[in-house]
Amino acid sequence: MLVVYFGFIGLIAFDKSLMAVKVGGGTASIGLFMGVFVILFAFALTGIYVARANTRFDALSDALKRSVGQ
């Protein structure tokens, strides 16, 4: 997530002309699509983390609680 976010911010800071390129002859630019990608990537990464936390990490914490409680 850090690479995607800081890469996006770096493009904004250092290559504004690339971000301003219009796509498809409309009013949307590459920067708009990149911004939407950053948001969707964050949601996907959160979903992956939640799925992993609900399976593997919960089992590990339950095992730890059982071993400490005994």
Sequence and secondary structure as in RCSB ss.txt:
>XXXX:A:sequence
MLVVYFGFIGLIAFDKSLMAVKVGGGTASIGLFMGVFVILFAFALTGIYVARANTRFDALSDALKRSVGQ
>XXXX:A:secstr
 HHHHHHHHHHHHH HHHHT BSTTSS BHHHHHHHHHHHHHHHHHHHHHHHIIIIIHHHHHHHHHHHH 
